[in-house]
Amino acid sequence: MTYTLITANRNYSSWSLRPWVLMKALGIAFEDELEPFTMPVNYEAFRSFSPTGQVPALIDDDCTVWDSLGIAMYLADRHPGVWPTDEAARAFAQSAVCEMHGGFPHIRGTFTMNVGVRVRPRPMSGQLVREVYRVREIFEEGLSRFGGPWLAGPTFTALDAFYAPVAFRIRTYGLDVGRGKVWVDAMLAHPAMREWEAEALAEDWREESHEAELAEAGEIIADYRTGA
């Protein structure tokens, strides 16, 4: 049976992007089911397919796997390529994935993902500056230690997928990640990312709370979405 991956709006849903782009990049077939955010809290509606009331969720026959990290681990048990084969690269990738999954609250809270816009951000707090610099460190270390073009070496892995939403954020808010921009450019040019972006730009619905978070982040200087 083919997997079904349930995700939400392409413009907003950073957590959905992670397993989606990972499966696309690794050629893991799945049925793509989109359940859009229609209100600030979608818990009750999403409980019909996810025990947490959140996206993403992966359906495999009678098995439901929730949370982007849970999905990545499930796929890693069944498909090669989710993690690097090199031991050092794999340790780096798994550590950095867990750091992204559980950390960076100020980037996540201040720089909401919105694929189709460009924003001149407000002055950043010291905590936010430190988090952006930490992202830069991860990018530069991965490229330096493992040779690129991806963060853990020559092949696309879960590490790249988990930082994919950050690539969109870096472009949206014009963040400086030093030499890590090499990876950002490669990531944004990846066919799977371009497919996600095209779908994001074509979306013609908006969710008020996500749009309000965007307005709080800074001055919108460009909006490429349908109907903008």
C-alpha positions in Angstrom: 0.0 0.0 0.0 1.2 3.5 -0.8 1.7 5.9 2.1 -0.7 8.8 2.6 1.0 11.9 4.0 -1.4 14.5 5.4 -0.1 18.0 5.4 -1.5 21.6 5.6 -1.1 24.9 3.8 2.0 25.2 1.7 2.6 28.8 2.7 2.4 28.2 6.4 3.0 24.6 7.4 6.7 24.3 8.2 6.3 21.0 10.1 4.4 19.5 7.1 7.2 20.5 4.8 9.8 18.3 6.5 8.5 14.8 5.7 7.0 16.0 2.4 10.3 17.2 1.0 12.2 14.3 2.5 9.9 11.7 0.8 9.9 13.7 -2.5 13.7 14.0 -2.5 14.3 10.3 -1.7 11.6 9.1 -4.2 9.4 7.5 -1.6 5.9 7.3 -3.1 3.0 8.7 -1.2 -0.5 10.0 -1.7 -0.5 13.7 -0.9 -3.5 14.8 1.2 -3.8 18.5 2.2 -5.9 19.6 5.2 -5.8 23.4 5.3 -5.6 25.5 8.4 -9.0 27.2 8.4 -8.9 28.7 11.9 -6.2 29.6 14.5 -6.8 26.3 16.3 -7.6 23.2 14.1 -7.3 20.6 16.8 -10.8 19.1 16.6 -10.8 18.9 12.8 -7.3 17.4 12.7 -8.1 14.8 15.5 -9.9 12.8 12.8 -6.6 11.7 11.4 -3.9 12.6 14.0 -3.9 11.8 17.7 -2.3 15.1 18.5 -4.7 17.1 16.3 -1.7 18.4 14.4 0.0 17.9 11.0 1.8 16.1 9.6 0.6 12.6 9.8 1.7 9.5 7.8 -0.8 6.8 7.2 0.6 3.3 6.4 -2.2 0.8 6.2 -3.7 0.7 9.7 -0.7 2.4 11.2 -0.8 6.2 11.9 2.6 7.9 12.5 2.5 11.5 13.8 5.1 14.2 14.3 7.7 15.1 11.7 10.5 13.4 13.7 8.4 10.3 14.3 7.7 10.1 10.6 11.4 10.4 9.7 12.4 7.6 12.1 9.6 5.4 10.8 10.8 5.9 7.2 14.4 5.4 8.2 13.5 1.8 9.3 12.0 1.1 5.9 14.0 3.1 3.3 17.7 3.8 2.8 19.0 7.3 2.6 17.0 9.0 5.4 20.3 9.3 7.4 23.8 9.5 6.1 25.7 6.2 5.8 29.0 7.8 7.2 29.0 7.4 11.0 30.2 10.9 11.8 27.9 12.5 9.3 25.0 10.5 10.7 25.7 11.6 14.3 25.9 15.2 13.2 22.7 14.9 11.2 20.7 13.3 14.0 22.0 15.8 16.6 21.2 18.8 14.4 17.7 17.4 13.5 16.9 16.9 17.2 18.2 20.4 17.9 15.9 21.9 15.3 12.9 19.7 16.3 13.2 20.8 20.0 14.8 24.2 19.8 15.0 27.6 18.1 11.8 28.9 19.7 12.6 32.5 18.9 13.1 31.9 15.2 9.9 29.8 15.2 7.9 32.3 17.1 9.1 35.5 15.4 9.8 34.5 11.8 6.7 32.6 10.9 7.0 30.6 7.7 5.3 32.2 4.7 6.7 31.1 1.5 5.2 33.7 -0.8 6.3 36.9 0.8 9.4 39.0 1.6 9.7 40.9 4.8 11.9 43.6 6.2 12.2 42.4 9.8 12.0 44.5 12.9 15.2 44.8 15.0 16.1 41.4 16.4 16.3 40.6 20.1 19.6 39.2 21.4 18.0 35.7 21.8 16.9 35.8 18.2 20.3 36.9 17.0 21.9 34.0 18.8 19.5 31.5 17.3 20.2 32.8 13.7 23.9 32.6 14.4 23.5 29.0 15.7 21.8 28.1 12.4 24.7 29.6 10.6 27.1 27.6 12.6 25.3 24.3 11.8 25.2 25.1 8.1 28.9 26.1 7.9 30.0 23.1 10.0 28.1 20.6 7.9 29.4 22.0 4.7 32.9 22.2 5.9 33.1 18.8 7.6 31.3 16.8 5.0 32.0 18.6 1.8 28.5 19.5 0.7 26.5 20.3 -1.3 24.0 19.1 1.4 24.5 19.6 5.1 25.7 16.0 5.8 27.6 15.4 2.6 26.9 14.5 -1.0 23.3 13.2 -0.6 20.1 14.8 0.6 19.0 13.5 4.0 16.6 14.2 6.8 19.0 16.9 8.0 18.3 18.9 4.9 14.6 18.2 5.1 14.4 19.4 8.7 16.1 22.7 7.9 14.0 23.2 4.7 11.5 25.5 6.4 14.5 27.6 7.6 15.7 28.0 4.0 12.3 29.6 3.2 12.5 31.8 6.3 16.0 32.9 5.5 14.9 34.1 2.1 11.6 35.7 3.4 13.4 37.7 6.1 16.8 38.3 4.5 18.7 36.5 7.3 22.5 36.4 7.1 23.8 32.8 7.4 27.3 33.4 6.0 28.7 30.6 3.9 25.5 28.7 4.7 23.8 30.6 1.9 25.4 28.1 -0.5 23.2 25.4 1.0 20.2 27.8 1.1 20.5 28.4 -2.6 20.9 24.7 -3.4 17.9 23.9 -1.2 15.6 26.5 -2.8 16.6 25.2 -6.2 15.8 21.6 -5.4 12.9 20.3 -7.5 10.9 19.2 -4.5 11.2 22.7 -2.9 10.3 24.4 -6.1 7.2 22.2 -6.4 6.2 23.1 -2.8 6.8 26.8 -3.5 4.7 26.7 -6.7 1.8 25.2 -4.8 2.3 27.8 -2.1 2.2 30.7 -4.5 -1.0 29.3 -6.1 -2.9 29.1 -2.8 -5.7 31.7 -2.8 -6.9 31.3 0.8 -5.5 33.0 3.9 -5.7 32.2 7.6 -6.0 35.3 9.8 -3.7 34.3 12.7 -0.9 33.3 10.4 -1.2 36.6 8.5 -1.2 38.5 11.8 2.0 36.8 12.9 3.6 37.8 9.6 2.6 41.4 10.0 4.1 41.4 13.5 7.4 40.2 12.1 8.1 43.3 10.1 7.2 45.3 6.9 6.0 43.2 4.0 7.9 44.4 1.0 6.7 41.9 -1.6 3.9 39.3 -1.8 4.0 36.9 -4.7 1.0 34.8 -3.7 -2.1 34.5 -5.9 -4.5 37.3 -5.3 -1.9 39.5 -3.5 
